Amino acid sequence: MGSPQLLKIRTLSPMRSPISADSERRAAEALRTHAQGNEGATLPPEFMPDSMALEAFEWPWANGYGTLAHDNLPSFFQPFSCYHVKIDEKVCPESLLALLRKHSGDIVTCCLYLYDDTVALLQMDVVFEASANDMGALLESRVLDGALSECAKNVYRNIIYPEFRRYASSFEKSDTRSTKSALNRFRNPNKLEVFRDVAFSITNAPESYVLWTGRYIIISPETLDSVLGDSLCRWVSYSGSKTALLENRQMVGSGNILALSDAPEAAGEDWLRGLSICQLYNAILYIYGGILKSSYSKLDEYAGSSRRKSRELNTLMSDITRSLDHLEFTRLEFNEALVGVQAERAKVVAAAYDAWKLGDLIATALERTDLIRSRITRLLEARTSALNRSVELILSGIGGVALIDLFISLTMASRNLREDEIPGLLDVFLWLQPDGSIALSTALLCVISIYIYQARR
């Protein structure tokens, strides 16, 4: 069976939160004050002061250019607040509890990091102690992957979401002006302008609020040449040679990541710091994709209905423009974070960036936004053209009546003048009867209308 060995699996789950700040102003303030680390960025104590399940702690990593242990991250990629999440067996799904009992496992860490733009990250560390064969069979069965994802959803549903609801409801209370004053840097989660796809007023947490769960394992290089190493390669769907994996030191998949390091504990922290940046940005792009698709689908209502007002289209255009501006802001902040990441964490971010095709995702989001803006522009132009045609019809009607009136007036005036033996325009109308003037003017009006119609075509 082999001697038991320890194996740590760390998960990182992006999830929705009600926290959203004035990101652009926050970035400007951080630049003006040369803020370092988490200074001035933590949430006020009124955020979750009475929580029995969440215990606040300081962000454990220094920020700014000091040593290679520092990362100079923009304020957007620094969490507002960090919490230890107290969990028990009531929260864990039975599928995970069975695996923990069978393989002498335990959840050693569960932390929540609150970021901007309604995104939070949940970290869970699970340690198993079992034989290499048992651990390999567990990893390859994919049962553990599903159990860890289900556990993250349970923690969010039963512990985190109720706290988020309490935070959101504090903005609606008329007797909490002091609390609102302390939270004036944060937007009312019930009146968000960009991320209006979330709401924390319903009792039960929507399943979609936990976006996904990523997993990674750090092992020593010599473990790769064991039975467990073979299973780990299959766990991350790695089909290359082990020599190449030893040289690259990591295999980043869509859900599972395997990394090699002579100091797994230290490398695990580097991976957590690097993946937090990429997971946060990846989650924002994913959320934006849903918002933009929803906005595009709304345009069908405007395209087929003449009752929709142009003002509503202009409002939608303003919303899309605001979303595009903020999307571009997050892209620039991410580029700044890429420059500020140091040491091994820079390699982590680069590997995740390439594997997850974050560059393609941001390009797709920008293209989708441009598509929506161009379609709105076409709809507005169509409305303007329809309005212009209406105005032309009205003016044509007025002009036609004026033309007929002119012909009648000339006919009547020609009959009231004395004979002057000088040929002129009134002499022409002298030979026309009033009915003839009306017929002639109407015929002329028809000719002009046909000409305008042909010219517009």
DRENDO-1510 file (C-alpha; in Angstrom, 1 decimal, always signed):
<recs>
REC; n; res; u; v; w
REC; 1; MET; +0.0; +0.0; +0.0 .
REC; 2; GLY; +2.9; +2.4; +0.6 .
REC; 3; SER; +3.5; +4.8; +3.5 .
REC; 4; PRO; +1.0; +7.7; +3.9 .
REC; 5; GLN; +2.1; +11.1; +2.6 .
REC; 6; LEU; +0.7; +14.6; +2.8 .
REC; 7; LEU; -0.9; +16.3; -0.2 .
REC; 8; LYS; -2.3; +19.8; +0.0 .
REC; 9; ILE; -4.9; +21.0; -2.6 .
REC; 10; ARG; -5.6; +24.7; -2.6 .
REC; 11; THR; -8.7; +26.1; -4.3 .
REC; 12; LEU; -9.6; +29.6; -5.4 .
REC; 13; SER; -13.2; +30.5; -6.1 .
REC; 14; PRO; -14.3; +33.9; -7.6 .
REC; 15; MET; -17.8; +34.9; -6.3 .
REC; 16; ARG; -20.0; +37.9; -6.4 .
REC; 17; SER; -20.2; +40.4; -3.6 .
REC; 18; PRO; -22.0; +43.7; -3.1 .
REC; 19; ILE; -18.7; +45.6; -2.7 .
REC; 20; SER; -18.2; +48.2; -5.4 .
REC; 21; ALA; -16.2; +51.4; -5.1 .
REC; 22; ASP; -15.5; +54.5; -7.2 .
REC; 23; SER; -12.5; +52.7; -8.7 .
REC; 24; GLU; -11.3; +55.6; -10.8 .
REC; 25; ARG; -11.3; +58.0; -7.9 .
REC; 26; ARG; -9.7; +55.4; -5.6 .
REC; 27; ALA; -6.9; +55.0; -8.1 .
REC; 28; ALA; -6.3; +58.7; -8.3 .
REC; 29; GLU; -6.3; +59.1; -4.5 .
REC; 30; ALA; -3.8; +56.2; -4.1 .
REC; 31; LEU; -1.6; +58.0; -6.7 .
REC; 32; ARG; -1.8; +61.3; -5.0 .
REC; 33; THR; -1.1; +60.0; -1.5 .
REC; 34; HIS; +1.5; +57.5; -2.6 .
REC; 35; ALA; -0.3; +54.9; -0.5 .
REC; 36; GLN; +1.7; +51.7; +0.3 .
REC; 37; GLY; +0.3; +48.2; +1.0 .
REC; 38; ASN; -3.3; +48.2; +2.3 .
REC; 39; GLU; -3.1; +51.5; +4.0 .
REC; 40; GLY; -6.4; +53.4; +3.7 .
REC; 41; ALA; -8.0; +50.6; +1.7 .
REC; 42; THR; -9.6; +48.5; +4.4 .
REC; 43; LEU; -13.4; +48.5; +4.9 .
REC; 44; PRO; -14.7; +50.4; +8.0 .
REC; 45; PRO; -15.5; +48.3; +11.0 .
REC; 46; GLU; -19.2; +48.7; +10.3 .
REC; 47; PHE; -19.0; +46.3; +7.4 .
REC; 48; MET; -19.5; +43.1; +9.3 .
REC; 49; PRO; -18.8; +43.9; +12.9 .
REC; 50; ASP; -21.1; +41.3; +14.5 .
REC; 51; SER; -20.3; +38.3; +12.3 .
REC; 52; MET; -19.6; +35.1; +14.2 .
REC; 53; ALA; -18.3; +33.3; +11.2 .
REC; 54; LEU; -16.0; +35.8; +9.7 .
REC; 55; GLU; -12.9; +37.1; +11.4 .
REC; 56; ALA; -11.0; +39.9; +9.9 .
REC; 57; PHE; -7.2; +39.9; +9.4 .
REC; 58; GLU; -4.7; +42.1; +7.7 .
REC; 59; TRP; -3.7; +41.5; +4.1 .
REC; 60; PRO; -0.5; +39.5; +4.6 .
REC; 61; TRP; +1.6; +40.7; +1.8 .
REC; 62; ALA; +3.5; +44.0; +1.6 .
REC; 63; ASN; +2.9; +46.2; -1.5 .
REC; 64; GLY; +5.2; +48.5; -3.3 .
REC; 65; TYR; +8.8; +48.2; -4.5 .
REC; 66; GLY; +10.8; +47.2; -1.4 .
REC; 67; THR; +12.2; +43.8; -1.9 .
REC; 68; LEU; +11.4; +40.9; -4.2 .
REC; 69; ALA; +8.8; +39.8; -1.7 .
REC; 70; HIS; +6.9; +42.9; -2.6 .
REC; 71; ASP; +4.5; +43.5; -5.5 .
REC; 72; ASN; +3.7; +47.0; -6.7 .
REC; 73; LEU; +0.0; +46.4; -7.3 .
REC; 74; PRO; -2.5; +49.2; -8.2 .
REC; 75; SER; -5.2; +49.7; -5.6 .
REC; 76; PHE; -7.7; +47.9; -7.8 .
REC; 77; PHE; -5.9; +44.6; -7.3 .
REC; 78; GLN; -5.5; +45.0; -3.6 .
REC; 79; PRO; -8.4; +43.6; -1.5 .
REC; 80; PHE; -10.5; +45.9; +0.7 .
REC; 81; SER; -10.6; +43.4; +3.5 .
REC; 82; CYS; -9.7; +39.8; +4.4 .
REC; 83; TYR; -11.5; +37.3; +6.6 .
REC; 84; HIS; -11.0; +33.9; +8.0 .
REC; 85; VAL; -14.1; +31.9; +7.4 .
REC; 86; LYS; -15.1; +29.6; +10.3 .
REC; 87; ILE; -16.6; +26.5; +8.8 .
REC; 88; ASP; -17.8; +23.2; +10.3 .
REC; 89; GLU; -19.2; +19.9; +9.2 .
REC; 90; LYS; -22.7; +21.4; +8.7 .
REC; 91; VAL; -21.4; +23.6; +5.9 .
REC; 92; CYS; -19.3; +20.9; +4.2 .
REC; 93; PRO; -21.2; +18.7; +1.7 .
REC; 94; GLU; -21.4; +15.0; +2.5 .
REC; 95; SER; -19.4; +14.2; -0.6 .
REC; 96; LEU; -16.4; +16.1; +0.8 .
REC; 97; LEU; -16.9; +14.8; +4.3 .
REC; 98; ALA; -16.8; +11.2; +3.1 .
REC; 99; LEU; -13.5; +11.9; +1.3 .
REC; 100; LEU; -12.0; +13.6; +4.4 .
REC; 101; ARG; -12.9; +10.7; +6.6 .
REC; 102; LYS; -11.6; +8.1; +4.1 .
REC; 103; HIS; -8.3; +9.8; +3.4 .
REC; 104; SER; -7.5; +11.4; +6.8 .
REC; 105; GLY; -8.2; +14.9; +5.3 .
REC; 106; ASP; -8.9; +18.2; +6.8 .
REC; 107; ILE; -9.8; +21.8; +5.7 .
REC; 108; VAL; -6.9; +23.8; +7.2 .
REC; 109; THR; -7.6; +27.2; +5.7 .
REC; 110; CYS; -10.7; +29.1; +4.5 .
REC; 111; CYS; -10.2; +32.8; +3.7 .
REC; 112; LEU; -12.3; +35.4; +2.0 .
REC; 113; TYR; -10.7; +38.3; +0.1 .
REC; 114; LEU; -13.0; +41.2; -0.9 .
REC; 115; TYR; -12.1; +43.1; -4.0 .
REC; 116; ASP; -13.7; +45.8; -6.1 .
REC; 117; ASP; -16.3; +45.4; -8.9 .
REC; 118; THR; -18.5; +43.0; -7.0 .
REC; 119; VAL; -15.9; +40.2; -6.9 .
REC; 120; ALA; -14.6; +38.3; -4.0 .
REC; 121; LEU; -12.1; +35.3; -3.8 .
REC; 122; LEU; -12.6; +32.4; -1.5 .
REC; 123; GLN; -9.4; +30.4; -0.7 .
REC; 124; MET; -9.6; +26.9; +0.7 .
REC; 125; ASP; -6.7; +24.6; +1.6 .
REC; 126; VAL; -7.4; +20.9; +2.0 .
REC; 127; VAL; -4.8; +18.5; +3.2 .
REC; 128; PHE; -5.0; +14.7; +2.8 .
REC; 129; GLU; -2.8; +12.0; +4.3 .
REC; 130; ALA; -3.0; +8.8; +2.3 .
REC; 131; SER; -0.9; +6.4; +0.3 .
REC; 132; ALA; +0.2; +7.4; -3.2 .
REC; 133; ASN; -2.1; +4.8; -4.8 .
REC; 134; ASP; -5.1; +6.0; -2.8 .
REC; 135; MET; -4.4; +9.7; -3.5 .
REC; 136; GLY; -3.8; +9.0; -7.2 .
REC; 137; ALA; -7.1; +7.1; -7.5 .
REC; 138; LEU; -8.9; +10.0; -5.7 .
REC; 139; LEU; -7.5; +12.6; -8.0 .
REC; 140; GLU; -8.1; +10.7; -11.2 .
REC; 141; SER; -11.7; +9.9; -10.3 .
REC; 142; ARG; -12.6; +13.6; -10.4 .
REC; 143; VAL; -14.8; +13.1; -7.4 .
REC; 144; LEU; -12.6; +15.4; -5.3 .
REC; 145; ASP; -12.9; +18.2; -7.9 .
REC; 146; GLY; -16.7; +18.2; -7.7 .
REC; 147; ALA; -16.7; +18.0; -3.9 .
REC; 148; LEU; -14.4; +21.0; -3.5 .
REC; 149; SER; -16.6; +23.0; -5.9 .
REC; 150; GLU; -19.7; +22.0; -4.1 .
REC; 151; CYS; -18.1; +23.0; -0.8 .
REC; 152; ALA; -17.3; +26.4; -2.0 .
REC; 153; LYS; -20.9; +26.9; -3.1 .
REC; 154; ASN; -22.1; +25.7; +0.4 .
REC; 155; VAL; -19.8; +28.1; +2.2 .
REC; 156; TYR; -21.0; +31.0; +0.0 .
REC; 157; ARG; -24.7; +30.0; +0.4 .
REC; 158; ASN; -24.7; +29.4; +4.1 .
REC; 159; ILE; -22.1; +31.8; +5.5 .
REC; 160; ILE; -20.9; +34.5; +3.1 .
REC; 161; TYR; -24.1; +35.4; +1.3 .
REC; 162; PRO; -26.1; +36.2; +4.5 .
REC; 163; GLU; -23.4; +38.6; +5.5 .
REC; 164; PHE; -23.5; +40.2; +2.1 .
REC; 165; ARG; -27.2; +40.6; +2.4 .
REC; 166; ARG; -26.8; +42.3; +5.7 .
REC; 167; TYR; -24.2; +44.7; +4.3 .
REC; 168; ALA; -26.5; +45.5; +1.3 .
REC; 169; SER; -29.5; +46.1; +3.5 .
REC; 170; SER; -27.6; +48.7; +5.6 .
REC; 171; PHE; -27.7; +51.1; +2.7 .
REC; 172; GLU; -31.6; +51.1; +2.7 .
REC; 173; LYS; -32.0; +52.0; +6.4 .
REC; 174; SER; -32.9; +55.6; +7.0 .
REC; 175; ASP; -31.4; +55.6; +10.5 .
REC; 176; THR; -27.8; +54.6; +9.5 .
REC; 177; ARG; -26.5; +57.9; +8.1 .
REC; 178; SER; -23.4; +57.5; +10.1 .
REC; 179; THR; -22.8; +54.1; +8.6 .
REC; 180; LYS; -23.4; +55.5; +5.1 .
REC; 181; SER; -20.9; +58.3; +5.9 .
REC; 182; ALA; -18.3; +55.7; +6.8 .
REC; 183; LEU; -19.1; +53.8; +3.6 .
REC; 184; ASN; -19.2; +56.8; +1.3 .
REC; 185; ARG; -16.3; +55.4; -0.7 .
REC; 186; PHE; -18.5; +52.5; -1.7 .
REC; 187; ARG; -21.5; +52.5; -4.0 .
REC; 188; ASN; -24.9; +51.5; -2.9 .
REC; 189; PRO; -25.1; +47.8; -4.0 .
REC; 190; ASN; -28.8; +48.2; -4.7 .
REC; 191; LYS; -28.1; +51.0; -7.2 .
REC; 192; LEU; -25.1; +49.9; -9.2 .
REC; 193; GLU; -24.6; +51.5; -12.6 .
REC; 194; VAL; -22.3; +49.0; -14.3 .
REC; 195; PHE; -22.7; +45.7; -12.4 .
REC; 196; ARG; -26.5; +45.7; -12.3 .
REC; 197; ASP; -26.6; +42.0; -12.8 .
REC; 198; VAL; -26.4; +41.3; -9.1 .
REC; 199; ALA; -28.8; +41.9; -6.2 .
REC; 200; PHE; -28.7; +40.9; -2.6 .
REC; 201; SER; -32.3; +41.4; -1.7 .
REC; 202; ILE; -33.5; +37.8; -2.2 .
REC; 203; THR; -33.2; +35.2; +0.6 .
REC; 204; ASN; -31.3; +32.4; -1.2 .
REC; 205; ALA; -28.1; +32.9; -3.0 .
REC; 206; PRO; -28.3; +32.3; -6.7 .
REC; 207; GLU; -26.2; +29.5; -8.0 .
REC; 208; SER; -24.5; +31.7; -10.5 .
REC; 209; TYR; -23.0; +33.9; -7.9 .
REC; 210; VAL; -20.1; +31.4; -7.4 .
REC; 211; LEU; -18.5; +31.7; -10.8 .
REC; 212; TRP; -16.1; +28.7; -10.7 .
REC; 213; THR; -13.5; +26.9; -8.5 .
REC; 214; GLY; -9.9; +26.5; -9.6 .
REC; 215; ARG; -7.5; +24.1; -7.9 .
REC; 216; TYR; -3.7; +23.8; -7.8 .
REC; 217; ILE; -1.2; +21.5; -6.2 .
REC; 218; ILE; +2.5; +22.2; -5.6 .
REC; 219; ILE; +4.8; +19.2; -5.4 .
REC; 220; SER; +8.5; +18.7; -5.2 .
REC; 221; PRO; +10.2; +17.7; -8.5 .
REC; 222; GLU; +11.1; +14.2; -7.2 .
REC; 223; THR; +7.4; +13.4; -6.6 .
REC; 224; LEU; +6.9; +13.6; -10.4 .
REC; 225; ASP; +8.7; +10.3; -10.9 .
REC; 226; SER; +6.4; +8.4; -8.6 .
REC; 227; VAL; +3.0; +6.8; -9.0 .
REC; 228; LEU; +1.4; +9.9; -7.6 .
REC; 229; GLY; +3.3; +12.0; -10.1 .
REC; 230; ASP; +1.7; +10.0; -12.9 .
REC; 231; SER; -1.8; +10.5; -11.4 .
REC; 232; LEU; -1.1; +14.2; -11.0 .
REC; 233; CYS; -0.2; +14.5; -14.7 .
REC; 234; ARG; -3.4; +12.9; -15.6 .
REC; 235; TRP; -5.3; +15.2; -13.1 .
REC; 236; VAL; -4.2; +18.3; -15.0 .
REC; 237; SER; -4.6; +16.5; -18.4 .
REC; 238; TYR; -0.9; +16.8; -19.2 .
REC; 239; SER; +0.2; +14.7; -22.2 .
REC; 240; GLY; +3.8; +15.8; -22.7 .
REC; 241; SER; +7.0; +14.4; -21.4 .
REC; 242; LYS; +8.0; +14.7; -17.7 .
REC; 243; THR; +11.3; +16.1; -18.8 .
REC; 244; ALA; +9.5; +19.1; -20.4 .
REC; 245; LEU; +7.3; +19.5; -17.3 .
REC; 246; LEU; +10.4; +19.5; -15.1 .
REC; 247; GLU; +11.8; +22.3; -17.3 .
REC; 248; ASN; +8.6; +24.4; -17.4 .
REC; 249; ARG; +7.9; +23.8; -13.7 .
REC; 250; GLN; +4.1; +24.1; -14.2 .
REC; 251; MET; +1.1; +23.0; -16.1 .
REC; 252; VAL; -1.8; +25.4; -16.0 .
REC; 253; GLY; -5.1; +24.0; -17.1 .
REC; 254; SER; -8.5; +25.6; -17.2 .
REC; 255; GLY; -9.5; +24.2; -13.8 .
REC; 256; ASN; -6.5; +22.3; -12.4 .
REC; 257; ILE; -2.9; +23.5; -12.0 .
REC; 258; LEU; +0.2; +21.5; -11.1 .
REC; 259; ALA; +3.5; +23.3; -10.2 .
REC; 260; LEU; +6.9; +22.0; -9.2 .
REC; 261; SER; +9.0; +23.6; -6.5 .
REC; 262; ASP; +11.8; +22.7; -4.1 .
REC; 263; ALA; +10.0; +24.8; -1.5 .
REC; 264; PRO; +6.3; +23.9; -2.0 .
REC; 265; GLU; +5.0; +26.0; +0.9 .
REC; 266; ALA; +6.7; +29.2; -0.3 .
REC; 267; ALA; +5.8; +28.5; -3.9 .
REC; 268; GLY; +2.2; +28.0; -2.8 .
REC; 269; GLU; +2.0; +31.5; -1.5 .
REC; 270; ASP; +3.5; +32.9; -4.7 .
REC; 271; TRP; +0.9; +31.0; -6.7 .
REC; 272; LEU; -1.9; +32.3; -4.5 .
REC; 273; ARG; -0.7; +35.9; -5.0 .
REC; 274; GLY; -0.3; +35.5; -8.7 .
REC; 275; LEU; -3.5; +33.6; -9.3 .
REC; 276; SER; -5.5; +36.1; -7.2 .
REC; 277; ILE; -4.6; +38.8; -9.8 .
REC; 278; CYS; -5.5; +36.6; -12.8 .
REC; 279; GLN; -8.6; +35.1; -11.2 .
REC; 280; LEU; -9.9; +38.5; -10.3 .
REC; 281; TYR; -9.4; +39.9; -13.8 .
REC; 282; ASN; -10.7; +36.7; -15.4 .
REC; 283; ALA; -13.9; +37.0; -13.3 .
REC; 284; ILE; -14.4; +40.6; -14.3 .
REC; 285; LEU; -14.1; +39.7; -17.9 .
REC; 286; TYR; -16.6; +36.8; -17.5 .
REC; 287; ILE; -19.0; +39.2; -15.7 .
REC; 288; TYR; -18.6; +41.8; -18.4 .
REC; 289; GLY; -19.4; +39.1; -21.1 .
REC; 290; GLY; -22.7; +38.4; -19.5 .
REC; 291; ILE; -23.6; +42.1; -19.1 .
REC; 292; LEU; -22.8; +42.9; -22.7 .
REC; 293; LYS; -24.7; +39.9; -24.0 .
REC; 294; SER; -27.7; +41.0; -22.0 .
REC; 295; SER; -27.4; +44.5; -23.4 .
REC; 296; TYR; -27.2; +43.3; -26.9 .
REC; 297; SER; -30.3; +41.1; -26.5 .
REC; 298; LYS; -32.2; +44.2; -25.3 .
REC; 299; LEU; -31.6; +45.9; -28.7 .
REC; 300; ASP; -34.0; +43.4; -30.4 .
REC; 301; GLU; -36.8; +45.1; -28.4 .
REC; 302; TYR; -35.9; +48.5; -29.9 .
REC; 303; ALA; -35.4; +47.2; -33.4 .
REC; 304; GLY; -38.9; +45.8; -33.8 .
REC; 305; SER; -40.9; +48.4; -31.9 .
REC; 306; SER; -41.7; +51.9; -33.0 .
REC; 307; ARG; -43.1; +52.8; -29.6 .
REC; 308; ARG; -39.7; +52.8; -28.0 .
REC; 309; LYS; -38.4; +56.3; -27.5 .
REC; 310; SER; -35.1; +57.5; -28.7 .
REC; 311; ARG; -34.4; +58.7; -25.2 .
REC; 312; GLU; -34.3; +55.1; -24.0 .
REC; 313; LEU; -31.8; +54.2; -26.7 .
REC; 314; ASN; -29.7; +57.1; -25.6 .
REC; 315; THR; -29.8; +55.9; -22.0 .
REC; 316; LEU; -28.8; +52.4; -23.1 .
REC; 317; MET; -26.0; +54.0; -25.2 .
REC; 318; SER; -24.8; +55.9; -22.1 .
REC; 319; ASP; -24.8; +52.7; -20.0 .
REC; 320; ILE; -22.8; +50.9; -22.7 .
REC; 321; THR; -20.3; +53.7; -22.9 .
REC; 322; ARG; -19.9; +53.8; -19.1 .
REC; 323; SER; -19.3; +50.0; -19.2 .
REC; 324; LEU; -16.8; +50.3; -22.0 .
REC; 325; ASP; -14.9; +53.1; -20.1 .
REC; 326; HIS; -14.7; +51.0; -17.0 .
REC; 327; LEU; -13.7; +47.9; -18.9 .
REC; 328; GLU; -10.8; +49.9; -20.4 .
REC; 329; PHE; -9.9; +51.2; -17.0 .
REC; 330; THR; -9.6; +47.6; -15.6 .
REC; 331; ARG; -7.5; +46.6; -18.5 .
REC; 332; LEU; -5.1; +49.4; -17.8 .
REC; 333; GLU; -5.0; +48.5; -14.1 .
REC; 334; PHE; -4.3; +44.9; -15.0 .
REC; 335; ASN; -1.4; +46.0; -17.3 .
REC; 336; GLU; +0.0; +48.0; -14.4 .
REC; 337; ALA; -0.3; +44.9; -12.2 .
REC; 338; LEU; +1.6; +42.8; -14.7 .
REC; 339; VAL; +4.4; +45.3; -14.6 .
REC; 340; GLY; +4.4; +45.5; -10.8 .
REC; 341; VAL; +4.5; +41.7; -10.1 .
REC; 342; GLN; +8.0; +40.5; -9.1 .
REC; 343; ALA; +10.0; +37.3; -8.7 .
REC; 344; GLU; +8.3; +33.9; -9.2 .
REC; 345; ARG; +4.9; +35.6; -9.1 .
REC; 346; ALA; +5.6; +37.2; -12.4 .
REC; 347; LYS; +6.1; +33.8; -14.0 .
REC; 348; VAL; +2.8; +32.6; -12.4 .
REC; 349; VAL; +0.9; +35.5; -13.8 .
REC; 350; ALA; +2.5; +35.1; -17.2 .
REC; 351; ALA; +1.6; +31.3; -17.3 .
REC; 352; ALA; -2.0; +31.9; -16.3 .
REC; 353; TYR; -2.3; +34.8; -18.7 .
REC; 354; ASP; -1.2; +32.6; -21.6 .
REC; 355; ALA; -3.1; +29.5; -20.6 .
REC; 356; TRP; -6.4; +31.3; -20.0 .
REC; 357; LYS; -6.0; +33.5; -23.0 .
REC; 358; LEU; -6.8; +36.6; -21.1 .
REC; 359; GLY; -5.6; +38.8; -23.9 .
REC; 360; ASP; -8.2; +37.2; -26.3 .
REC; 361; LEU; -10.9; +37.6; -23.6 .
REC; 362; ILE; -10.4; +41.3; -23.2 .
REC; 363; ALA; -10.2; +41.8; -27.0 .
REC; 364; THR; -13.5; +39.9; -27.4 .
REC; 365; ALA; -15.2; +42.0; -24.7 .
REC; 366; LEU; -14.1; +45.2; -26.4 .
REC; 367; GLU; -15.2; +43.9; -29.8 .
REC; 368; ARG; -18.6; +43.0; -28.4 .
REC; 369; THR; -19.0; +46.4; -26.9 .
REC; 370; ASP; -18.1; +48.1; -30.2 .
REC; 371; LEU; -20.7; +45.9; -31.9 .
REC; 372; ILE; -23.4; +47.0; -29.4 .
REC; 373; ARG; -22.4; +50.7; -29.8 .
REC; 374; SER; -22.5; +50.4; -33.6 .
REC; 375; ARG; -25.9; +48.7; -33.6 .
REC; 376; ILE; -27.3; +51.4; -31.2 .
REC; 377; THR; -25.9; +54.0; -33.6 .
REC; 378; ARG; -27.7; +52.4; -36.5 .
REC; 379; LEU; -31.0; +52.3; -34.5 .
REC; 380; LEU; -30.7; +55.9; -33.6 .
REC; 381; GLU; -29.9; +56.8; -37.3 .
REC; 382; ALA; -33.0; +54.8; -38.4 .
REC; 383; ARG; -35.1; +56.7; -35.8 .
REC; 384; THR; -33.7; +60.0; -37.0 .
REC; 385; SER; -34.4; +59.1; -40.6 .
REC; 386; ALA; -38.0; +58.1; -39.8 .
REC; 387; LEU; -38.4; +61.4; -37.9 .
REC; 388; ASN; -37.0; +63.3; -40.9 .
REC; 389; ARG; -39.4; +61.6; -43.2 .
REC; 390; SER; -42.3; +62.6; -41.0 .
REC; 391; VAL; -41.1; +66.2; -40.9 .
REC; 392; GLU; -40.7; +66.1; -44.7 .
REC; 393; LEU; -44.3; +64.8; -45.1 .
REC; 394; ILE; -45.6; +67.6; -42.9 .
REC; 395; LEU; -43.6; +70.2; -44.7 .
REC; 396; SER; -44.7; +68.8; -48.0 .
REC; 397; GLY; -48.3; +69.0; -46.9 .
REC; 398; ILE; -47.9; +72.6; -45.9 .
REC; 399; GLY; -46.1; +73.4; -49.1 .
REC; 400; GLY; -48.8; +71.7; -51.2 .
REC; 401; VAL; -51.6; +73.7; -49.5 .
REC; 402; ALA; -49.5; +76.9; -50.0 .
REC; 403; LEU; -49.0; +76.1; -53.7 .
REC; 404; ILE; -52.7; +75.5; -54.3 .
REC; 405; ASP; -53.5; +78.7; -52.4 .
REC; 406; LEU; -51.0; +80.6; -54.5 .
REC; 407; PHE; -52.5; +79.3; -57.8 .
REC; 408; ILE; -56.0; +80.3; -56.6 .
REC; 409; SER; -54.8; +83.7; -55.4 .
REC; 410; LEU; -53.2; +84.4; -58.8 .
REC; 411; THR; -56.3; +83.3; -60.7 .
REC; 412; MET; -58.6; +85.5; -58.6 .
REC; 413; ALA; -56.1; +88.4; -58.8 .
REC; 414; SER; -56.0; +88.2; -62.7 .
REC; 415; ARG; -59.8; +88.7; -62.8 .
REC; 416; ASN; -59.7; +91.8; -60.6 .
REC; 417; LEU; -57.1; +93.7; -62.7 .
REC; 418; ARG; -57.9; +96.1; -65.6 .
REC; 419; GLU; -56.7; +95.4; -69.1 .
REC; 420; ASP; -53.2; +96.8; -69.6 .
REC; 421; GLU; -52.3; +95.4; -73.0 .
REC; 422; ILE; -49.0; +94.1; -71.4 .
REC; 423; PRO; -48.6; +90.3; -71.4 .
REC; 424; GLY; -47.5; +88.9; -68.1 .
REC; 425; LEU; -47.9; +86.0; -65.6 .
REC; 426; LEU; -51.4; +87.1; -64.5 .
REC; 427; ASP; -52.6; +86.9; -68.1 .
REC; 428; VAL; -51.8; +83.2; -68.0 .
REC; 429; PHE; -54.0; +82.7; -65.0 .
REC; 430; LEU; -56.7; +84.8; -66.6 .
REC; 431; TRP; -57.5; +82.0; -69.0 .
REC; 432; LEU; -57.7; +79.4; -66.1 .
REC; 433; GLN; -60.8; +78.7; -64.2 .
REC; 434; PRO; -60.4; +78.2; -60.4 .
REC; 435; ASP; -60.9; +74.5; -60.8 .
REC; 436; GLY; -58.2; +74.5; -63.5 .
REC; 437; SER; -55.8; +76.3; -61.1 .
REC; 438; ILE; -56.4; +73.7; -58.4 .
REC; 439; ALA; -55.9; +70.9; -60.9 .
REC; 440; LEU; -52.7; +72.4; -62.3 .
REC; 441; SER; -51.3; +73.1; -58.8 .
REC; 442; THR; -52.2; +69.6; -57.7 .
REC; 443; ALA; -50.5; +68.1; -60.8 .
REC; 444; LEU; -47.4; +70.1; -60.2 .
REC; 445; LEU; -47.4; +69.0; -56.5 .
REC; 446; CYS; -47.5; +65.4; -57.6 .
REC; 447; VAL; -44.6; +65.9; -60.0 .
REC; 448; ILE; -42.5; +67.5; -57.2 .
REC; 449; SER; -43.4; +64.6; -54.8 .
REC; 450; ILE; -42.5; +62.0; -57.3 .
REC; 451; TYR; -39.2; +63.7; -57.9 .
REC; 452; ILE; -38.4; +63.9; -54.2 .
REC; 453; TYR; -39.3; +60.2; -53.8 .
REC; 454; GLN; -37.1; +59.1; -56.6 .
REC; 455; ALA; -34.2; +61.3; -55.3 .
REC; 456; ARG; -34.5; +59.7; -51.9 .
REC; 457; ARG; -34.3; +56.2; -53.4 .
</recs>
